[in-house]
Amino acid sequence: MPLTTTSDNIKLSAIIPLYNAGEMFRNFMDSLVAQTLENLEVIIVNDGSTDGSERVAQEYASKYPHIRVIHQANGGVSRARNAGLDVAKGQYVTFPDADDILYPDMYKTLIELCEQDDLDVAQCNGERYFVSSEKVKPIIPTDRLTSTAVLDGPDWLKMALATNRYLHVVWLGVYRLQLIKKHNLYFEPGLHHQDIPWTTELMFNARRVKYTQKVLYRYYIHGQSISNQKRTGMKNVEYQRHYLKIAKMLDALNERYKDQIKIYAEFPRQVTREALTVCHSVRREPDQAARKAMIDDIYTSGTRKIMLRNARGLKQWWQLLLWLYRLHNLRKKLG
């Protein structure tokens, strides 16, 4: 791949947080260096890895001049991405995960879309690969969403949320760096699933977005990833607090942008949907003390009022009222 990486011709900066990526990291890096896009900058932010991943990263950096490694103490995915944003020089940026796989033409395809239509964001489809069963499923089935024309950011987000298959992830798209800098769109440190509020606010500000149904990214589902770990007890309580915070952040975003964009029904509905995930976790939690703690969090955080304010549609209202009734009875029962 012919590459020159002076600051004035870099088309894309790929920012990769790295923390103990394990055996999959070499496969990921091989898929990254196989990208057919020219003028790609790769920024690996080693977030205090202890499994040798950082040595693998340095190995690739010594071999490929367009790869650089930044080392920092462990501070989480958000801080690692923010560190990458601070030094990125590309016209666009992207954030792949270090244990997934990229199709060879992924970034060339997305950057060509950007250049053809002067996009703020270009997004593609991906596939879930279930490691245990080796099954593969598209993230967004084509009967839910197909390739689009250029759309305003809020219009795109409305359409995506309406599929009920959209994932608020940053690794399926490329994003104009100037837009991120202009609106100070950094990631929330310490927040699991920080992609949800970040992609929401980004789309609220984007004016030219395009989606291709092409599957260009493979997302691995395995027990090691944070989002797929099974938690019980107080670990689960702590984890669900992230969803409560996300619901509050989404609610605040809708309020802040209500005079700038049209707040479609899908946006408040998403607020209640995120909060309801905590209710479902209450049902599955086997530890009584943890169940009580989660219910108390829902009450004391004001999440009940947030869900009531944002519920949309008969189906969601029914789910919400049913859950509020269950939570009320459980709270009395648990004392």
C-alpha positions in Angstrom: 0.0 0.0 0.0 1.7 3.3 -1.1 1.5 5.7 1.8 2.7 9.2 2.5 1.5 10.6 5.8 2.2 14.3 5.8 -0.4 16.2 7.8 -1.9 17.9 4.7 -2.8 14.7 2.8 -4.0 12.2 5.4 -7.5 11.3 4.5 -8.3 9.2 7.6 -7.0 8.7 11.1 -7.9 5.3 12.6 -7.8 5.6 16.4 -7.5 2.3 18.2 -7.7 2.1 22.0 -5.6 -0.9 23.1 -6.0 -2.7 26.4 -5.2 -6.4 26.6 -6.6 -7.3 23.1 -5.3 -10.8 23.3 -4.9 -13.3 20.5 -7.2 -11.4 18.2 -5.0 -8.3 18.0 -2.7 -9.6 15.3 -5.6 -10.6 13.1 -7.0 -7.1 13.6 -3.7 -5.5 12.7 -3.3 -7.6 9.6 -6.8 -6.5 8.5 -5.8 -2.9 9.2 -2.6 -2.9 7.3 -4.4 -4.6 4.4 -6.7 -1.6 3.9 -6.7 -0.4 0.3 -7.2 3.2 1.3 -4.1 5.3 0.6 -3.0 8.1 3.0 -4.3 6.3 6.2 -2.9 7.3 9.6 -3.1 4.7 12.4 -2.9 5.8 16.0 -2.8 3.0 18.5 -3.3 4.3 22.1 -1.9 1.7 24.4 -4.0 2.1 27.5 -1.8 0.3 30.0 -1.9 -3.2 28.4 -0.3 -6.0 30.5 -0.7 -8.9 28.2 2.0 -8.1 25.6 -0.4 -6.3 23.2 1.7 -3.2 23.4 4.7 -5.1 22.1 2.8 -6.3 19.1 1.6 -2.8 18.5 5.3 -1.5 18.5 6.2 -4.4 16.2 3.7 -3.2 13.6 4.7 0.5 14.1 8.3 -0.4 13.4 7.4 -2.1 10.2 4.8 0.3 8.9 5.5 4.1 8.8 1.9 5.1 8.9 1.4 3.5 12.3 2.3 5.2 15.6 1.8 4.1 19.2 1.0 6.3 22.2 1.4 4.9 25.7 -0.6 6.0 28.7 -1.6 4.7 32.0 -4.9 2.7 32.0 -7.8 5.1 31.9 -10.4 3.4 29.8 -11.6 3.5 26.2 -12.9 7.1 26.3 -9.6 8.6 27.5 -7.8 6.6 24.9 -10.0 7.8 22.1 -9.7 11.4 23.3 -6.0 11.1 23.4 -6.1 9.9 19.8 -8.4 12.8 18.8 -5.9 15.2 20.2 -3.1 14.2 17.8 -5.1 13.0 14.8 -4.3 14.7 11.5 -6.8 13.1 9.1 -9.7 14.8 7.4 -11.8 12.1 8.9 -11.4 9.8 11.9 -12.7 6.4 12.9 -12.5 4.1 16.0 -12.2 0.4 15.3 -12.0 -2.1 18.1 -8.7 -4.0 18.5 -10.4 -7.4 18.6 -12.5 -7.2 15.4 -11.8 -7.5 11.7 -12.0 -5.0 8.9 -12.8 -5.9 5.3 -10.0 -4.7 3.0 -12.0 -2.1 1.2 -13.8 -0.7 4.2 -12.1 2.6 4.6 -11.6 3.2 0.9 -15.3 2.7 0.3 -16.3 5.0 3.1 -13.8 7.8 2.2 -14.9 7.6 -1.4 -18.5 8.2 -0.3 -17.3 11.2 1.8 -15.4 12.7 -1.1 -18.1 12.2 -3.6 -20.8 13.9 -1.5 -18.8 16.1 0.9 -20.1 14.1 3.8 -19.8 14.7 7.5 -20.4 11.0 8.2 -20.3 7.8 6.1 -21.5 4.6 7.7 -21.6 1.0 6.6 -23.2 -2.2 7.8 -21.3 -4.9 9.7 -21.8 -8.4 10.8 -21.8 -10.2 14.2 -19.6 -13.2 14.4 -20.5 -15.5 17.3 -17.3 -17.2 18.3 -18.8 -20.1 20.1 -21.2 -21.1 17.3 -19.3 -19.6 14.3 -22.6 -18.1 13.1 -22.7 -14.8 11.2 -25.5 -12.3 11.2 -25.8 -8.8 9.7 -26.0 -6.0 12.3 -28.8 -4.3 10.4 -30.8 -6.7 8.1 -31.5 -5.2 4.7 -35.2 -5.7 5.3 -34.8 -3.1 8.0 -32.5 -0.6 6.2 -30.9 -0.3 2.8 -28.3 2.1 1.4 -29.5 5.7 1.6 -29.0 9.0 -0.2 -27.4 11.9 1.6 -29.4 12.7 4.7 -29.4 15.3 7.4 -27.9 13.8 10.6 -31.1 13.9 12.7 -33.0 12.4 9.7 -30.5 9.6 9.5 -30.6 8.9 13.2 -34.5 8.8 13.1 -34.4 6.3 10.3 -31.7 4.1 12.0 -33.5 4.1 15.4 -36.7 3.1 13.7 -35.1 -0.1 12.5 -34.8 -1.4 16.1 -31.5 -2.9 14.9 -29.3 0.1 15.0 -26.2 0.0 17.2 -24.8 3.2 18.6 -21.2 2.3 17.8 -18.4 4.3 16.4 -16.6 1.6 14.5 -19.0 1.4 11.6 -18.4 4.9 10.4 -15.9 7.6 9.5 -16.4 11.1 10.9 -15.2 14.6 9.8 -12.6 15.6 12.3 -13.4 19.3 11.9 -17.0 18.7 12.9 -15.8 16.9 16.1 -13.4 19.7 17.0 -15.9 22.4 16.2 -18.5 21.0 18.6 -16.0 19.6 21.2 -17.3 16.1 20.8 -15.1 14.1 23.1 -16.0 10.9 24.8 -17.2 10.7 28.4 -14.4 9.2 30.6 -15.3 6.1 32.7 -18.7 5.6 30.9 -19.4 2.1 29.5 -21.3 2.4 26.1 -20.1 6.0 25.7 -20.8 5.5 22.0 -24.5 6.0 22.6 -24.5 9.7 23.7 -21.5 10.4 21.5 -23.0 9.2 18.2 -26.3 10.9 19.2 -24.8 14.3 19.6 -22.6 13.9 16.5 -25.7 13.2 14.4 -27.5 16.1 15.9 -24.7 18.3 14.5 -24.0 16.4 11.2 -25.6 17.8 8.0 -24.5 15.3 5.4 -24.7 11.6 6.2 -24.8 8.6 4.0 -25.2 4.9 4.7 -24.2 1.9 2.6 -25.7 -1.5 3.3 -22.4 -3.2 2.4 -21.0 -5.3 5.2 -17.5 -4.1 5.7 -16.8 -4.9 9.4 -16.8 -8.1 11.5 -17.8 -7.7 15.2 -16.7 -10.6 17.3 -19.1 -11.7 20.1 -17.2 -13.5 22.8 -17.1 -13.6 26.6 -14.1 -11.4 27.0 -15.7 -8.2 25.7 -17.0 -5.8 28.3 -20.5 -5.6 26.8 -21.0 -9.3 26.7 -19.8 -10.3 30.1 -22.4 -11.7 32.5 -22.6 -9.8 35.8 -24.4 -10.4 39.0 -24.5 -8.9 42.4 -22.9 -5.5 43.0 -20.9 -5.7 39.8 -24.2 -5.7 38.0 -25.5 -2.8 40.1 -22.4 -0.7 39.1 -22.8 -1.7 35.5 -26.4 -0.7 35.3 -25.6 2.7 36.7 -24.0 3.5 33.4 -27.3 2.9 31.5 -29.0 5.2 34.0 -26.4 7.9 33.3 -26.8 7.4 29.5 -30.6 7.8 29.8 -30.0 11.1 31.7 -27.4 12.2 29.1 -29.7 11.5 26.2 -32.6 13.3 27.9 -30.3 16.3 28.4 -29.2 16.2 24.7 -32.8 16.3 23.5 -33.5 19.3 25.7 -30.4 21.1 24.7 -30.9 20.7 21.0 -34.7 21.1 20.8 -34.5 24.6 19.4 -31.9 23.6 16.8 -33.2 20.4 15.3 -36.5 18.5 15.1 -36.7 16.1 18.0 -38.3 13.1 16.4 -40.3 10.7 18.5 -37.5 8.1 18.1 -35.2 10.3 20.1 -37.1 10.4 23.4 -38.2 6.8 22.8 -34.5 5.9 22.9 -34.1 7.5 26.3 -36.8 5.3 27.8 -35.5 2.3 26.0 -32.1 2.6 27.5 -33.5 3.0 31.0 -35.7 0.0 30.5 -32.7 -2.1 30.1 -32.0 -1.6 33.8 -35.5 -2.8 34.6 -34.9 -6.0 32.6 -31.6 -6.5 34.5 -33.6 -6.2 37.8 -35.7 -9.1 36.7 -32.7 -11.3 35.8 -30.6 -10.5 38.9 -30.5 -13.5 41.3 -29.1 -11.5 44.3 -31.8 -9.9 46.4 -29.6 -7.2 47.7 -28.4 -6.2 44.2 -32.0 -6.2 43.0 -32.9 -3.8 45.8 -29.9 -1.6 45.0 -30.9 -1.3 41.3 -34.5 -0.5 42.2 -33.3 2.2 44.6 -31.0 3.6 42.0 -34.0 3.9 39.5 -36.0 5.8 42.2 -33.3 8.1 43.6 -31.8 9.0 40.2 -35.0 10.4 38.9 -35.1 7.8 36.1 -38.8 7.1 36.7 -39.7 10.6 35.8 -37.2 10.6 32.8 -38.9 7.4 31.4 -42.4 8.8 31.9 -41.4 12.1 30.2 -39.8 10.3 27.2 -42.1 7.3 26.5 -43.6 7.2 23.0 -46.0 4.9 21.4 -48.6 2.5 22.9 -46.2 -0.5 23.0 -43.5 1.4 25.0 -46.1 3.0 27.3 -47.5 -0.5 28.1 -43.9 -1.8 28.8 -43.2 1.2 31.0 -46.3 1.2 33.0 -46.0 -2.6 33.5 -42.4 -2.2 34.8 -43.3 0.7 37.1 -46.0 -1.5 38.6 -43.5 -4.4 39.0 -40.8 -2.1 40.5 -43.3 -0.6 43.0 -44.3 -4.1 44.2 -40.7 -5.4 44.3 -39.6 -2.4 46.3 -42.3 -3.0 48.9 -41.4 -6.7 49.0 -37.6 -6.1 49.4 -38.1 -3.4 52.0 
